[in-house]
Amino acid sequence: GCFERAYLLFEAAARQPLLPAYATPAAGWYAELVSAPRLNTVPDASYMLALLLHLMGRSAEAVPLLKRLGIRYRLSPALWAAIIAGESPQPTLPLQCCRRSAS
């Protein structure tokens, strides 16, 4: 597909409230056709938009979307920059500290 079109669609969906202010949780057709799809779509679009923003090097713009999803920890912007550049990030700890012996 088209990256720009995907970005615009994810952005439009992610900017929606989970439920409109006038909506009340109800049973029946409204719950089935409006509430349930929106409760699934808005978080998914927010996550995908945050991913695209990180890949575009705009990590700061992704933070509110991640907070909306309840995500408290994220990869550092420096790591995303290395991923975008195609570099292999160097670990900050010696590898022997992270590995356990096989025996």
C-alpha positions as CSV (number, residue, x, y, z in Angstrom):
1,G,0.0,0.0,0.0
2,C,0.8,3.6,0.2
3,F,2.7,4.9,3.3
4,E,1.2,8.4,3.2
5,R,-2.4,7.0,2.9
6,A,-1.8,4.6,5.8
7,Y,-0.5,7.5,7.9
8,L,-3.5,9.6,7.1
9,L,-6.0,6.8,7.9
10,F,-4.3,5.9,11.1
11,E,-4.1,9.5,12.2
12,A,-7.8,10.1,11.5
13,A,-8.8,7.0,13.4
14,A,-6.4,7.6,16.3
15,R,-7.6,11.2,16.8
16,Q,-11.2,9.9,17.5
17,P,-12.4,9.6,21.0
18,L,-13.1,6.0,22.1
19,L,-16.7,6.9,22.3
20,P,-18.4,10.2,21.2
21,A,-19.4,12.5,24.1
22,Y,-23.1,12.0,23.4
23,A,-22.8,8.2,23.3
24,T,-23.9,6.1,26.3
25,P,-23.0,2.5,26.6
26,A,-26.1,0.7,25.3
27,A,-27.1,-2.7,24.1
28,G,-28.4,-3.4,20.7
29,W,-27.4,-2.1,17.3
30,Y,-25.5,0.9,18.6
31,A,-23.2,-1.2,20.7
32,E,-22.7,-3.7,17.9
33,L,-22.2,-1.3,15.0
34,V,-20.7,1.8,16.6
35,S,-19.3,1.2,20.1
36,A,-17.6,-2.1,19.8
37,P,-15.8,-1.4,16.5
38,R,-14.6,2.0,17.8
39,L,-13.3,0.5,21.0
40,N,-11.2,-1.9,18.9
41,T,-10.2,0.4,16.1
42,V,-9.1,3.6,17.9
43,P,-6.5,1.8,20.1
44,D,-5.2,-0.2,17.1
45,A,-4.9,3.0,15.0
46,S,-3.2,4.8,17.9
47,Y,-0.6,2.0,18.2
48,M,0.1,1.9,14.4
49,L,0.3,5.7,14.2
50,A,2.8,5.7,17.1
51,L,4.9,3.1,15.3
52,L,4.8,5.1,12.1
53,L,5.8,8.3,13.9
54,H,8.7,6.5,15.5
55,L,9.8,5.2,12.1
56,M,9.6,8.7,10.7
57,G,11.9,10.0,13.5
58,R,9.1,11.9,15.2
59,S,9.2,10.0,18.5
60,A,8.0,13.0,20.6
61,E,4.7,13.1,18.8
62,A,4.1,9.4,19.6
63,V,4.3,9.9,23.3
64,P,0.7,11.1,23.9
65,L,-0.6,8.2,21.8
66,L,1.4,5.7,23.8
67,K,0.2,7.3,27.1
68,R,-3.4,7.0,25.8
69,L,-2.8,3.2,25.5
70,G,-1.4,3.0,29.0
71,I,2.1,2.3,27.7
72,R,4.6,3.6,30.2
73,Y,7.9,2.5,28.7
74,R,9.2,2.9,25.2
75,L,12.3,2.5,23.1
76,S,14.6,5.5,23.2
77,P,14.6,7.9,20.3
78,A,18.3,7.1,19.8
79,L,17.5,3.4,19.3
80,W,14.8,4.4,16.7
81,A,17.3,6.6,15.0
82,A,19.7,3.7,14.7
83,I,16.9,1.4,13.4
84,I,16.0,4.0,10.8
85,A,19.7,4.4,9.8
86,G,20.0,0.7,9.5
87,E,22.7,0.6,12.1
88,S,23.2,-2.1,14.7
89,P,22.9,-0.4,18.1
90,Q,25.7,-1.1,20.5
91,P,24.7,-2.5,23.9
92,T,25.4,-0.2,26.8
93,L,26.3,-3.2,29.1
94,P,29.0,-5.8,28.4
95,L,27.4,-8.8,26.8
96,Q,28.8,-11.2,29.4
97,C,26.7,-9.4,32.0
98,C,23.6,-10.2,30.1
99,R,24.3,-13.8,29.1
100,R,23.9,-16.8,31.4
101,S,26.3,-19.7,31.1
102,A,24.9,-22.8,29.3
103,S,26.1,-25.1,32.1
